Amino acid sequence: MIIVMGATGMTGGALVRSLADGAVPCRALSRAPHRLRDRLGPAAAPLVEPHVADAADTASLRAAFSGGRQLFLTMENGPRQTEFELRAIEIALESGIEHIVKISSPAVEPDSPVAIARGHHTVETRLRTAGIAATVLRPYAFMQNLLLLGPSVSRGDLLVGAMGRSPCNYVDCRDIGDVAAAALTRPELAGGTYTLTGTETCSFGRLAELLGRLRGRPVRYLDLPPERLRAQLTTERGLPGWLADHVVEIQRLAVTRPEAPTDTVARLLGRAPRGLEAFLTEHIDVFR
Ligand SMILES: NC(=O)c1ccc[n+]([C@@H]2O[C@H](COP(=O)([O-])OP(=O)(O)OC[C@H]3O[C@@H](n4cnc5c(N)ncnc54)[C@H](OP(=O)(O)O)[C@@H]3O)[C@@H](O)[C@H]2O)c1
């Protein structure tokens, strides 16, 4: 049995759909039964076993992992993320799980400029010494995150960031889900570390132009110094400090380390990754 943590989230949800498309059964985990029902829908019923579990509750994870052979490990960003992921690994080992596929990130180093990537480094390091097969997926920024910019674009015709003209790479979570499904069903892929990108890079300035063209009304890019972006995220958008720090850190990372596309998705899946323009076209109503 494949256990999918974060099945109501962006990557876990995409994985559950990808597995269901391939008629592969899985157990889908969430802390909230209603979210599982809303996210998975009735169509998944025969293949997907919904299961309620909370990484803060060791006993619930033990029950959720029981009988599992493979685990998809992802966790919402947050102050307890590393603790929760490390706990999931220990319980997976106790439960006899033989292969873990973990969602990580770029810039995974002990002294990474991105705090959350330092946490991923800790978890990856534990995984590599766990004595079981460990596959690591390191995606660039999710295209789905761009939808969070919708209100600012639709209300103010404005994209706000601190990336200057630096190119950023975006990957569609559905491609991450497809790669995760491949890693869980094709034994030759297990054990690899894969950096997942889209086909092209795109600066925020170009993104503003693209959105303006697609919706038929111009969008302007406002480039702020990092500290002003952070202040805006906490005061105007109400983000907690750690999340505002994370947004600024990843935007500055794009400036200091250009995010070139890789051919990993095409190599693993035998098809090109989904493109940014196609994604924006599909979701353009969010930006109107
Ligand atoms: N966003 C990006 O651009 C980006 C780029 C690279 C890497 N990443 C990495 O991707 C990961 C996040 O993946 P994602 O976007 O798929 O996550 P997500 O959409 O934020 O979903 C997170 C999932 O975690 C579950 N969760 C939260 N707290 C939990 C708990 N205490 N116990 C059990 N489950 C819990 C949630 O389930 P319930 O709420 O239903 O319980 C939800 O399904 C992070 O590690 C992040 O660093 C993100």
The ligand as an SDF file (V2000), in Angstrom:
LIG
                    3D

 48 52  0  0  0  0  0  0  0  0999 V2000
    5.1890   26.1430   -2.6660 N   0  0  0  0  0  0  0  0  0  0  0  0
    6.2870   26.0710   -3.4120 C   0  0  0  0  0  0  0  0  0  0  0  0
    6.4850   26.8110   -4.3650 O   0  0  0  0  0  0  0  0  0  0  0  0
    7.3180   25.0160   -3.0440 C   0  0  0  0  0  0  0  0  0  0  0  0
    8.4750   24.9050   -3.8210 C   0  0  0  0  0  0  0  0  0  0  0  0
    9.3990   23.9170   -3.4910 C   0  0  0  0  0  0  0  0  0  0  0  0
    9.1520   23.0620   -2.4100 C   0  0  0  0  0  0  0  0  0  0  0  0
    8.0150   23.2280   -1.6850 N   0  0  0  0  0  0  0  0  0  0  0  0
    7.7830   22.3190   -0.5430 C   0  0  0  0  0  0  0  0  0  0  0  0
    6.5560   21.6470   -0.7240 O   0  0  0  0  0  0  0  0  0  0  0  0
    6.0620   21.2540    0.5560 C   0  0  0  0  0  0  0  0  0  0  0  0
    4.6030   21.5860    0.6730 C   0  0  0  0  0  0  0  0  0  0  0  0
    3.9350   20.7750   -0.2410 O   0  0  0  0  0  0  0  0  0  0  0  0
    2.4550   21.1170   -0.6680 P   0  0  0  0  0  0  0  0  0  0  0  0
    2.4670   22.4960   -1.2620 O   0  0  0  0  0  0  0  0  0  0  0  0
    1.9220   20.0050   -1.4260 O   0  0  0  0  0  0  0  0  0  0  0  0
    1.7520   21.2790    0.6960 O   0  0  0  0  0  0  0  0  0  0  0  0
    0.4080   22.0570    0.9740 P   0  0  0  0  0  0  0  0  0  0  0  0
   -0.4330   22.2190   -0.2440 O   0  0  0  0  0  0  0  0  0  0  0  0
    0.7420   23.2370    1.7910 O   0  0  0  0  0  0  0  0  0  0  0  0
   -0.3150   20.9380    1.8290 O   0  0  0  0  0  0  0  0  0  0  0  0
    0.2470   20.5150    2.9850 C   0  0  0  0  0  0  0  0  0  0  0  0
   -0.4210   19.2650    3.4480 C   0  0  0  0  0  0  0  0  0  0  0  0
    0.1210   19.0310    4.7460 O   0  0  0  0  0  0  0  0  0  0  0  0
   -0.9110   18.5210    5.5280 C   0  0  0  0  0  0  0  0  0  0  0  0
   -0.6210   18.8020    6.9150 N   0  0  0  0  0  0  0  0  0  0  0  0
   -0.4030   20.0070    7.4830 C   0  0  0  0  0  0  0  0  0  0  0  0
   -0.1820   19.8500    8.8040 N   0  0  0  0  0  0  0  0  0  0  0  0
   -0.2710   18.5120    9.0420 C   0  0  0  0  0  0  0  0  0  0  0  0
   -0.1590   17.7280   10.2140 C   0  0  0  0  0  0  0  0  0  0  0  0
    0.0770   18.2670   11.4120 N   0  0  0  0  0  0  0  0  0  0  0  0
   -0.3030   16.3880   10.0870 N   0  0  0  0  0  0  0  0  0  0  0  0
   -0.5630   15.8110    8.8920 C   0  0  0  0  0  0  0  0  0  0  0  0
   -0.6980   16.5140    7.7620 N   0  0  0  0  0  0  0  0  0  0  0  0
   -0.5530   17.8370    7.8380 C   0  0  0  0  0  0  0  0  0  0  0  0
   -2.1770   19.2150    5.0580 C   0  0  0  0  0  0  0  0  0  0  0  0
   -3.2530   18.3400    5.2950 O   0  0  0  0  0  0  0  0  0  0  0  0
   -4.5470   18.7310    6.1710 P   0  0  0  0  0  0  0  0  0  0  0  0
   -4.5030   20.2130    6.4050 O   0  0  0  0  0  0  0  0  0  0  0  0
   -5.7180   18.3220    5.3120 O   0  0  0  0  0  0  0  0  0  0  0  0
   -4.4010   17.9250    7.3830 O   0  0  0  0  0  0  0  0  0  0  0  0
   -1.9330   19.3600    3.5600 C   0  0  0  0  0  0  0  0  0  0  0  0
   -2.5110   18.3060    2.8420 O   0  0  0  0  0  0  0  0  0  0  0  0
    6.8920   21.9850    1.5890 C   0  0  0  0  0  0  0  0  0  0  0  0
    7.8260   21.0890    2.1260 O   0  0  0  0  0  0  0  0  0  0  0  0
    7.6160   23.0390    0.7590 C   0  0  0  0  0  0  0  0  0  0  0  0
    8.8390   23.4200    1.3390 O   0  0  0  0  0  0  0  0  0  0  0  0
    7.1010   24.1630   -1.9720 C   0  0  0  0  0  0  0  0  0  0  0  0
  1  2  1  0
  2  3  2  0
  2  4  1  0
  4  5  1  0
  4 48  2  0
  5  6  2  0
  6  7  1  0
  7  8  2  0
  8  9  1  0
  8 48  1  0
  9 10  1  0
  9 46  1  0
 10 11  1  0
 11 12  1  0
 11 44  1  0
 12 13  1  0
 13 14  1  0
 14 15  2  0
 14 16  1  0
 14 17  1  0
 17 18  1  0
 18 19  2  0
 18 20  1  0
 18 21  1  0
 21 22  1  0
 22 23  1  0
 23 24  1  0
 23 42  1  0
 24 25  1  0
 25 26  1  0
 25 36  1  0
 26 27  1  0
 26 35  1  0
 27 28  2  0
 28 29  1  0
 29 30  1  0
 29 35  2  0
 30 31  1  0
 30 32  2  0
 32 33  1  0
 33 34  2  0
 34 35  1  0
 36 37  1  0
 36 42  1  0
 37 38  1  0
 38 39  2  0
 38 40  1  0
 38 41  1  0
 42 43  1  0
 44 45  1  0
 44 46  1  0
 46 47  1  0
M  CHG  2   8   1  16  -1
M  END
$$$$
